[in-house]
């Protein structure tokens, strides 16, 4: 039998003149084994689990535009039309194109401490994960451990779920696949009991509809307070996990990441003084509604991929 070729489609997205493609590529290059993401000098290839099937997404960056291509295994014309509606907004969110960084930079250009940082890092946007669930899973796995350790956990979770596109790229599991793994296999993938239980509870919330992450992401106005309240009700999820998820999963720029050790280190570097969580929270407060974007600048300032 002759294999049926993939359904391929492509589109172009305009990029602002100051777009920093390198930030996007660096974010997706955290796992050097490149199981679910492959990064080239100006290209990102990522496996996505979309509507029950694997998708190979490719974004090629050039000055002023991004060429977006995707491959579906299913050749159903209705699905192809739906992919065109879903994938471009998803890529726009991943690239941070809706983030009003120009207004932020203009507002704080003269800030005595942050202003010089913004000048050096002009155009910085926050790279966003492929799905809100992927960001939330990363935030749970990354609690109180190093980035390298979190990358290792994420890789083991992806391998355990074993969702692959024909191109060879793995896809990050969604809630259904996490529930199918169960607590024992989550523990076998290296998650602590507490993290496995939190991730499992989140997956149950998504499946039951109590955590409609994708619907929240598609809402005209992000219900950040509602999302925070729902997540904080889950055992093992605290303010840092919520703020990080809102940032990396939804592109919401106003979470106060004062609980992040690298953010506190960055503030201390700017102030030339010791900074605890209380002082970090107070220092970040005047930057609302861009406190999480400030955190991203502090991460970048220290050359740390969070």
Kinemage of the C-alpha trace (Angstrom):
@kinemage 1
@onewidth
@group {chain A} dominant
@subgroup {mainchain}
@vectorlist {calphas} color= white
{ca unk a 1} P 0.000 0.000 0.000
{ca unk a 2} L 1.324 3.440 -0.920
{ca unk a 3} L 1.499 5.645 2.207
{ca unk a 4} L -0.830 8.635 2.218
{ca unk a 5} L 1.187 11.852 2.286
{ca unk a 6} L 0.677 14.388 5.020
{ca unk a 7} L -1.625 17.339 4.621
{ca unk a 8} L 0.743 20.303 4.339
{ca unk a 9} L -0.123 23.979 4.596
{ca unk a 10} L 1.783 27.226 4.992
{ca unk a 11} L 1.204 30.880 5.755
{ca unk a 12} L 3.212 33.997 6.530
{ca unk a 13} L 3.133 36.109 9.665
{ca unk a 14} L 4.509 39.665 9.628
{ca unk a 15} L 7.023 40.411 12.363
{ca unk a 16} L 7.855 43.794 13.894
{ca unk a 17} L 11.226 45.317 12.928
{ca unk a 18} L 12.691 44.715 16.398
{ca unk a 19} L 11.557 41.084 16.632
{ca unk a 20} L 14.150 38.941 18.444
{ca unk a 21} L 13.862 35.503 16.869
{ca unk a 22} L 16.871 34.359 18.871
{ca unk a 23} L 14.873 34.560 22.100
{ca unk a 24} L 12.227 32.229 20.700
{ca unk a 25} L 14.800 29.779 19.391
{ca unk a 26} L 16.746 29.772 22.665
{ca unk a 27} L 13.592 29.050 24.668
{ca unk a 28} L 12.817 25.990 22.552
{ca unk a 29} L 16.427 24.803 22.539
{ca unk a 30} L 16.537 24.104 26.280
{ca unk a 31} L 16.461 20.339 25.739
{ca unk a 32} L 19.639 19.538 23.839
{ca unk a 33} L 18.349 16.081 22.952
{ca unk a 34} L 15.775 17.874 20.754
{ca unk a 35} L 13.043 15.264 21.104
{ca unk a 36} L 10.038 17.576 20.807
{ca unk a 37} L 11.690 20.704 19.409
{ca unk a 38} L 14.450 21.081 16.835
{ca unk a 39} L 16.140 24.456 16.485
{ca unk a 40} L 18.324 25.711 13.646
{ca unk a 41} L 19.928 29.111 13.072
{ca unk a 42} L 16.597 30.590 11.942
{ca unk a 43} L 14.159 27.669 12.188
{ca unk a 44} L 11.983 26.076 14.838
{ca unk a 45} L 10.382 22.664 14.335
{ca unk a 46} L 8.024 21.516 17.087
{ca unk a 47} L 5.728 18.552 17.590
{ca unk a 48} L 2.225 19.493 18.721
{ca unk a 49} L -0.678 17.299 19.782
{ca unk a 50} L -3.695 18.952 18.167
{ca unk a 51} L -7.278 17.659 18.079
{ca unk a 52} L -6.194 14.100 18.723
{ca unk a 53} L -3.367 13.918 16.205
{ca unk a 54} L 0.314 14.825 15.976
{ca unk a 55} L 1.259 17.927 14.023
{ca unk a 56} L 4.717 18.967 12.871
{ca unk a 57} L 4.979 22.743 13.103
{ca unk a 58} L 7.830 24.612 11.422
{ca unk a 59} L 8.561 28.325 11.729
{ca unk a 60} L 11.267 29.871 9.530
{ca unk a 61} L 12.329 33.367 10.571
{ca unk a 62} L 13.565 36.071 8.240
{ca unk a 63} L 13.651 39.864 8.645
{ca unk a 64} L 10.100 41.151 8.919
{ca unk a 65} L 8.292 37.841 8.590
{ca unk a 66} L 7.892 34.262 9.732
{ca unk a 67} L 7.033 31.474 7.322
{ca unk a 68} L 4.767 29.021 9.170
{ca unk a 69} L 4.244 25.472 7.906
{ca unk a 70} L 2.363 22.568 9.429
{ca unk a 71} L 1.866 18.917 8.522
{ca unk a 72} L -1.235 16.935 9.477
{ca unk a 73} L -1.466 13.174 9.230
{ca unk a 74} L -5.213 13.358 8.562
{ca unk a 75} L -6.217 14.613 5.091
{ca unk a 76} L -9.791 15.505 6.076
{ca unk a 77} L -10.514 18.899 4.410
{ca unk a 78} L -12.559 20.011 7.426
{ca unk a 79} L -9.621 19.382 9.724
{ca unk a 80} L -7.307 21.203 7.349
{ca unk a 81} L -9.582 24.242 7.437
{ca unk a 82} L -9.735 24.081 11.228
{ca unk a 83} L -5.954 23.863 11.424
{ca unk a 84} L -5.640 27.069 9.430
{ca unk a 85} L -7.913 28.772 11.964
{ca unk a 86} L -6.207 27.334 15.045
{ca unk a 87} L -2.510 27.179 14.261
{ca unk a 88} L -1.757 30.740 13.196
{ca unk a 89} L -3.238 32.267 16.387
{ca unk a 90} L -1.310 29.629 18.351
{ca unk a 91} L 1.942 30.637 16.639
{ca unk a 92} L 1.210 34.320 17.216
{ca unk a 93} L 0.825 33.575 20.927
{ca unk a 94} L 3.990 31.460 20.969
{ca unk a 95} L 5.958 34.318 19.394
{ca unk a 96} L 4.540 36.935 21.764
{ca unk a 97} L 3.263 39.064 18.896
{ca unk a 98} L 0.319 40.423 20.892
{ca unk a 99} L 2.552 41.586 23.734
{ca unk a 100} L 2.648 45.397 23.858
{ca unk a 101} L 6.347 45.658 24.571
{ca unk a 102} L 6.651 49.050 22.873
{ca unk a 103} L 4.308 50.670 25.398
{ca unk a 104} L 6.187 49.043 28.256
{ca unk a 105} L 9.575 50.198 26.998
{ca unk a 106} L 8.331 53.743 26.423
{ca unk a 107} L 6.789 53.885 29.895
{ca unk a 108} L 9.968 52.856 31.716
{ca unk a 109} L 12.694 54.097 29.372
{ca unk a 110} L 13.827 56.642 31.983
{ca unk a 111} L 13.702 54.316 34.970
{ca unk a 112} L 17.073 54.729 36.703
{ca unk a 113} L 17.686 50.997 37.162
{ca unk a 114} L 15.558 49.209 34.572
{ca unk a 115} L 15.839 51.806 31.798
{ca unk a 116} L 19.382 50.849 30.724
{ca unk a 117} L 18.365 47.168 30.724
{ca unk a 118} L 15.423 47.902 28.425
{ca unk a 119} L 17.666 49.842 26.093
{ca unk a 120} L 20.065 46.905 25.810
{ca unk a 121} L 17.227 44.391 25.415
{ca unk a 122} L 14.817 46.407 23.287
{ca unk a 123} L 12.077 44.372 21.651
{ca unk a 124} L 12.239 41.500 24.149
{ca unk a 125} L 9.071 39.425 24.129
{ca unk a 126} L 8.216 36.435 26.263
{ca unk a 127} L 8.240 33.131 24.360
{ca unk a 128} L 5.093 31.148 25.123
{ca unk a 129} L 4.701 27.367 25.231
{ca unk a 130} L 2.756 25.493 22.575
{ca unk a 131} L -0.263 25.046 24.851
{ca unk a 132} L -1.281 26.316 28.291
{ca unk a 133} L -1.222 22.741 29.580
{ca unk a 134} L 2.382 22.338 28.437
{ca unk a 135} L 3.318 25.520 30.311
{ca unk a 136} L 1.480 24.400 33.439
{ca unk a 137} L 3.141 20.985 33.358
{ca unk a 138} L 6.547 22.678 33.003
{ca unk a 139} L 5.780 25.014 35.908
{ca unk a 140} L 4.812 22.097 38.147
{ca unk a 141} L 7.883 20.085 37.193
{ca unk a 142} L 10.130 23.128 37.601
{ca unk a 143} L 9.125 23.897 41.175
{ca unk a 144} L 12.196 24.377 43.385
{ca unk a 145} L 14.651 22.656 41.034
{ca unk a 146} L 17.147 23.855 38.444
{ca unk a 147} L 16.251 24.456 34.810
{ca unk a 148} L 18.450 21.509 33.789
{ca unk a 149} L 16.620 19.179 36.182
{ca unk a 150} L 13.236 20.437 34.952
{ca unk a 151} L 14.306 19.853 31.333
{ca unk a 152} L 15.210 16.278 32.227
{ca unk a 153} L 11.817 15.681 33.878
{ca unk a 154} L 9.991 17.172 30.914
{ca unk a 155} L 11.935 14.930 28.511
{ca unk a 156} L 11.115 11.823 30.517
{ca unk a 157} L 7.428 12.749 30.622
{ca unk a 158} L 7.375 13.265 26.848
{ca unk a 159} L 9.099 9.917 26.236
{ca unk a 160} L 6.714 8.140 28.608
{ca unk a 161} L 3.685 9.463 26.715
{ca unk a 162} L 5.325 8.436 23.393
{ca unk a 163} L 3.262 10.659 21.097
{ca unk a 164} L 5.190 10.986 17.834
{ca unk a 165} L 4.707 12.583 14.466
{ca unk a 166} L 5.934 10.636 11.435
{ca unk a 167} L 8.767 13.167 11.164
{ca unk a 168} L 10.156 11.705 14.384
{ca unk a 169} L 9.291 14.680 16.568
{ca unk a 170} L 7.663 13.888 19.881
{ca unk a 171} L 4.637 15.848 21.068
{ca unk a 172} L 4.155 17.091 24.611
{ca unk a 173} L 1.301 15.107 26.196
{ca unk a 174} L -2.017 16.771 26.861
{ca unk a 175} L -4.264 16.089 29.836
{ca unk a 176} L -5.761 12.872 28.464
{ca unk a 177} L -2.343 11.332 27.905
{ca unk a 178} L -1.169 12.337 31.389
{ca unk a 179} L -4.219 10.659 32.906
{ca unk a 180} L -3.559 7.569 30.801
{ca unk a 181} L -0.038 7.377 32.243
{ca unk a 182} L -1.367 7.352 35.798
{ca unk a 183} L 0.457 8.214 38.987
{ca unk a 184} L 2.780 5.193 38.932
{ca unk a 185} L 4.176 5.944 35.487
{ca unk a 186} L 4.476 9.643 36.323
{ca unk a 187} L 6.567 8.648 39.329
{ca unk a 188} L 8.594 6.272 37.137
{ca unk a 189} L 9.301 9.219 34.831
{ca unk a 190} L 11.054 10.929 37.735
{ca unk a 191} L 8.354 13.172 39.193
{ca unk a 192} L 8.175 13.349 42.953
{ca unk a 193} L 4.978 12.116 44.575
{ca unk a 194} L 3.823 15.688 45.160
{ca unk a 195} L 4.515 16.803 41.585
{ca unk a 196} L 2.928 13.687 40.120
{ca unk a 197} L -0.207 14.264 42.184
{ca unk a 198} L -0.386 17.943 41.206
{ca unk a 199} L 0.065 17.207 37.502
{ca unk a 200} L -2.499 14.410 37.674
{ca unk a 201} L -4.976 16.701 39.457
{ca unk a 202} L -4.475 19.386 36.819
{ca unk a 203} L -5.092 16.831 34.050
{ca unk a 204} L -8.279 15.720 35.803
{ca unk a 205} L -9.400 19.347 35.985
{ca unk a 206} L -8.820 19.826 32.263
{ca unk a 207} L -10.684 16.621 31.391
{ca unk a 208} L -13.636 17.464 33.629
{ca unk a 209} L -13.914 21.012 32.328
{ca unk a 210} L -13.014 22.597 35.649
{ca unk a 211} L -9.806 23.925 34.042
{ca unk a 212} L -10.745 24.960 30.482
{ca unk a 213} L -7.206 26.083 29.683
{ca unk a 214} L -7.597 26.263 25.904
{ca unk a 215} L -10.897 28.146 26.152
{ca unk a 216} L -9.319 30.627 28.525
{ca unk a 217} L -6.438 31.121 26.096
{ca unk a 218} L -8.882 31.838 23.258
{ca unk a 219} L -10.995 34.288 25.268
{ca unk a 220} L -11.016 37.913 24.029
{ca unk a 221} L -10.044 39.029 27.545
{ca unk a 222} L -7.899 36.637 29.561
{ca unk a 223} L -9.643 35.846 32.886
{ca unk a 224} L -6.365 35.882 34.817
{ca unk a 225} L -7.991 36.177 38.247
{ca unk a 226} L -10.308 33.232 37.528
{ca unk a 227} L -7.409 31.124 36.283
{ca unk a 228} L -5.346 31.952 39.360
{ca unk a 229} L -8.206 31.080 41.705
{ca unk a 230} L -8.822 27.741 39.982
{ca unk a 231} L -5.146 26.779 40.000
{ca unk a 232} L -4.503 27.825 43.581
{ca unk a 233} L -7.293 25.472 44.688
{ca unk a 234} L -5.140 22.515 43.556
{ca unk a 235} L -2.800 21.064 46.147
{ca unk a 236} L 0.841 21.746 45.330
{ca unk a 237} L 0.220 24.836 43.206
{ca unk a 238} L 1.261 28.167 44.663
{ca unk a 239} L 1.653 31.759 43.486
{ca unk a 240} L 4.915 31.173 41.579
{ca unk a 241} L 3.426 28.294 39.588
{ca unk a 242} L 0.347 30.372 38.797
{ca unk a 243} L 2.299 33.444 37.674
{ca unk a 244} L 4.705 31.370 35.598
{ca unk a 245} L 1.834 29.483 33.945
{ca unk a 246} L -0.001 32.694 33.144
{ca unk a 247} L 3.175 34.052 31.557
{ca unk a 248} L 4.400 31.005 29.624
{ca unk a 249} L 0.986 29.535 28.879
{ca unk a 250} L -1.099 32.589 28.083
{ca unk a 251} L 1.374 35.430 27.533
{ca unk a 252} L -0.056 37.372 30.487
{ca unk a 253} L 2.552 39.933 31.484
{ca unk a 254} L 1.482 41.005 34.972
{ca unk a 255} L 2.223 38.068 37.255
{ca unk a 256} L 4.467 39.004 40.162
{ca unk a 257} L 7.330 36.521 40.016
{ca unk a 258} L 8.923 37.737 43.240
{ca unk a 259} L 9.150 34.106 44.366
{ca unk a 260} L 11.572 33.324 41.542
{ca unk a 261} L 15.147 33.128 42.776
{ca unk a 262} L 16.595 34.405 39.499
{ca unk a 263} L 14.241 37.397 39.520
{ca unk a 264} L 15.334 38.248 43.054
{ca unk a 265} L 18.966 37.866 42.035
{ca unk a 266} L 18.395 40.266 39.151
{ca unk a 267} L 16.757 42.868 41.367
{ca unk a 268} L 19.598 42.516 43.849
{ca unk a 269} L 22.076 43.043 41.014
{ca unk a 270} L 20.319 46.246 39.962
{ca unk a 271} L 19.968 47.557 43.497
{ca unk a 272} L 23.365 46.346 44.699
{ca unk a 273} L 21.653 45.072 47.844
{ca unk a 274} L 20.219 41.877 49.274
{ca unk a 275} L 16.628 41.259 48.215
{ca unk a 276} L 14.153 38.854 49.819
{ca unk a 277} L 10.688 37.966 48.521
{ca unk a 278} L 8.964 40.822 50.341
{ca unk a 279} L 11.361 43.409 48.949
{ca unk a 280} L 11.192 41.875 45.478
{ca unk a 281} L 7.400 42.013 45.505
{ca unk a 282} L 7.472 45.662 46.568
{ca unk a 283} L 10.043 46.544 43.904
{ca unk a 284} L 8.024 44.874 41.143
{ca unk a 285} L 4.688 46.404 42.178
{ca unk a 286} L 5.073 49.785 40.388
{ca unk a 287} L 5.691 47.991 37.081
{ca unk a 288} L 2.105 46.658 36.855
{ca unk a 289} L 0.650 45.634 34.422
{ca unk a 290} L 4.038 44.430 33.132
{ca unk a 291} L 5.600 42.818 36.214
{ca unk a 292} L 6.172 39.459 34.508
{ca unk a 293} L 7.740 41.189 31.522
{ca unk a 294} L 10.141 42.849 33.948
{ca unk a 295} L 10.943 39.362 35.244
{ca unk a 296} L 11.675 38.232 31.693
{ca unk a 297} L 14.110 41.116 31.282
{ca unk a 298} L 15.794 40.139 34.539
{ca unk a 299} L 16.101 36.543 33.314
{ca unk a 300} L 17.584 37.725 30.023
{ca unk a 301} L 19.900 40.132 31.810
{ca unk a 302} L 21.466 37.157 33.560
{ca unk a 303} L 21.473 35.005 30.418
{ca unk a 304} L 19.205 32.416 32.049
{ca unk a 305} L 16.610 30.482 30.007
{ca unk a 306} L 13.728 30.176 32.476
